């Protein structure tokens, strides 16, 4: 079974990983609790706009899709866990689905000794150790190895990871996990092997550091924009990036949103509170991020000297995706509409139905969907950085 690998949770991130492992030569056993979804996958059908996923699924020959986690556990010694971990009201991650997978190991009728349960889902610091304690005596090794990929480019990011983070106190197990992940990512990928809880903290910390960088660039841009030095904003971005190349992917623009950064920031704050560490910087950054759209609102209005309709190329969190969570673009769009401005929105297949429903219900006469190839016939002020 050395050439078999299991994936429990084959959603937006898990499915691309399953396909990547299959392409690398593994026989993949992949499970989901959704019967209809699994039946579609068995027919090589998936409703997604994620680049390369449909093509890889159509080409796949060695993936067994199932709703039975025991089938995955039976046939695989290495099982990657990518189940959903939604946020609880207090900001912590709900790891119920991860615990359910652990219970599936406990209820498995055969021998699970030596199997590796690699948790890729975002969890709270300490959760992996709790799972390991739950499985004490079974011989299952629990490892934390979070994924650093973004929707809209998951396959690309899998092959070009910024780093591999392996959380386990067992160096032999760590090497075995690395040997597997190296089959689907670049040989130049930096590798870090740390304790399970350290890995959980670092996963959250990396995203929280990103929120700091985004907010910092936006504050610099706000200062320059307030002084009327708008043309210097991209030059300032360039200068900062050259002074510190770790900032190369950041620039002045919208604040952070989406399904990861805001939730990780809150989760990190809750963890710090729990262990008695002052992490008030998280609250400050969230405050900066929340008020940044107020600045953009006034800044774009000031720049739109001819009072033209505003034009958005997309209103989802990220262009080319259906992501709606904390979309700063949609938030700004609604602020402009609330203030009585006319808004044009580029029409594409990624427009979320819930956004259109709200626009139709609240602003039926103030916004207009525009086809991209016809936008050149219109006179507008584009929301662009």
Secondary structure as UniProt FT lines:
FT   TURN            2..3
FT   STRAND          4..8
FT   TURN            12..13
FT   HELIX           14..23
FT   TURN            24..25
FT   STRAND          27..31
FT   HELIX           35..42
FT   TURN            43..44
FT   TURN            51..52
FT   HELIX           53..59
FT   STRAND          63..66
FT   HELIX           69..75
FT   STRAND          78..81
FT   TURN            89..90
FT   HELIX           96..107
FT   TURN            113..114
FT   STRAND          116..119
FT   TURN            125..126
FT   HELIX           127..134
FT   TURN            135..139
FT   STRAND          141..144
FT   TURN            151..152
FT   HELIX           154..159
FT   STRAND          164..167
FT   HELIX           171..181
FT   TURN            182..184
FT   TURN            187..188
FT   STRAND          191..194
FT   HELIX           196..226
FT   TURN            227..228
FT   HELIX           230..232
FT   HELIX           233..243
FT   HELIX           245..247
FT   TURN            248..249
FT   TURN            258..260
FT   HELIX           261..274
FT   TURN            275..276
FT   HELIX           281..303
FT   TURN            305..306
FT   STRAND          309..312
FT   TURN            319..320
FT   TURN            325..326
FT   HELIX           328..338
FT   TURN            339..340
FT   STRAND          343..347
FT   TURN            349..350
FT   HELIX           353..362
FT   TURN            364..366
FT   STRAND          367..371
FT   HELIX           372..377
FT   STRAND          380..382
//
